[in-house]
């Protein structure tokens, strides 16, 4: 079976005031993690944020591998849950054989808890934690 080589997670806002609308994007590879916060046009609260961290540390690679394993399980999720007020979480997964899986889920981030906690634990302590991790 092909292994996961890259995961892009995009969190889109749910319903609410346009002054609080933003999109968050996290990109994981075997040895790197990148974060972008992209405010929507009328968002007065947030400014665009971006950071990228790359490491050859075994501890970081192990956490990212754990995230790959947990997030890889989402391919098998059913679609019974549909929480439109929380916004969507889109997963784009690339495998070593170049196949791809891309799907948006309308579920709370807690449904992907194990994978998101592994990502959160691989983020350097000096960087801003993505906002949608706050519920974990």
C-alpha positions in Angstrom: 0.0 0.0 0.0 1.2 3.5 -0.8 2.3 5.7 2.1 1.2 9.3 2.7 3.7 11.9 1.6 1.8 15.1 2.1 -1.3 16.3 3.8 -2.9 19.7 3.3 -5.7 20.6 5.8 -7.8 23.7 5.1 -10.2 24.9 7.7 -12.9 27.2 6.3 -15.2 29.3 8.5 -18.8 28.5 9.3 -21.6 31.0 9.5 -21.0 34.2 11.3 -19.9 37.8 11.1 -17.7 38.7 8.2 -15.3 40.6 10.5 -14.3 37.3 12.0 -13.9 35.2 8.8 -10.6 33.6 7.9 -9.2 30.4 6.4 -6.5 28.3 8.0 -4.2 26.0 6.0 -1.7 23.5 7.4 0.6 21.6 5.2 2.5 18.5 6.4 5.3 16.6 4.7 7.5 13.9 6.3 9.8 16.5 7.9 8.0 19.9 7.7 4.9 21.7 8.9 3.6 25.0 7.4 0.8 27.2 8.6 -1.1 30.0 6.9 -4.0 32.2 8.3 -5.7 34.0 5.5 -8.3 36.6 6.6 -11.3 37.2 4.3 -11.7 40.6 2.8 -13.8 42.2 5.5 -11.9 40.7 8.5 -10.7 43.5 10.7 -9.6 41.3 13.6 -6.9 39.1 12.0 -3.9 39.8 9.8 -2.4 37.3 7.5 0.0 35.0 9.3 2.5 32.5 8.0 5.2 30.2 9.4 7.1 27.1 8.2 9.2 24.7 10.2 11.4 22.0 8.9 13.4 19.6 11.0 15.3 16.3 10.6 14.7 15.6 14.3 13.4 12.1 14.9 10.9 13.4 17.5 9.3 15.8 14.9 9.3 13.1 12.2 7.6 10.6 14.6 4.9 13.1 15.5 4.3 13.9 11.8 4.2 10.2 11.0 1.6 9.7 13.8 -0.5 12.5 12.3 -0.2 10.9 8.8 -1.4 7.6 10.3 -4.4 9.1 12.2 -5.4 11.5 9.4 -5.1 8.7 6.8 -8.0 7.0 8.6 -10.4 9.8 7.5 -10.7 8.2 4.1 -12.9 5.6 5.7 -15.3 8.0 7.5 -18.9 7.9 6.7 -20.8 11.1 5.9 -23.6 10.9 8.4 -22.5 14.0 10.4 -23.3 17.3 8.8 -22.6 20.3 11.1 -22.9 23.3 8.7 -22.4 25.9 11.4 -18.8 24.9 12.2 -17.4 25.3 8.7 -15.7 22.7 6.6 -12.4 21.0 7.1 -10.9 19.9 3.8 -8.2 17.2 3.7 -6.0 16.8 0.6 -3.8 13.7 1.0 -1.0 12.8 -1.5 0.4 9.2 -1.5 3.8 8.0 -2.6 2.3 6.5 -5.8 1.0 10.0 -6.7 -2.6 9.2 -6.1 -4.7 11.7 -4.2 -7.6 11.9 -1.9 -9.4 15.2 -1.4 -12.6 15.8 0.5 -14.3 18.4 2.7 -16.0 17.4 5.8 -18.6 19.4 7.7 -17.7 18.0 11.1 -16.3 19.6 14.2 -12.5 19.4 14.5 -12.9 17.1 17.5 -14.0 14.3 15.1 -10.3 14.3 13.9 -8.9 14.7 17.4 -6.1 12.1 17.4 -4.6 13.4 14.1 -4.9 17.0 15.0 -3.4 16.5 18.5 -0.3 14.9 16.8 0.0 17.9 14.5 -0.4 20.3 17.4 2.3 18.5 19.4 4.7 18.9 16.4 4.3 22.7 16.2 7.3 24.6 17.7 6.4 26.3 21.0 7.5 29.7 19.5 4.8 29.6 16.8 1.1 30.5 16.9 -1.1 27.5 17.3 -3.8 27.4 14.6 -7.2 28.7 15.9 -9.1 25.6 15.1 -6.9 23.6 17.5 -8.2 25.6 20.4 -11.1 23.2 20.9 -8.8 20.2 21.3 
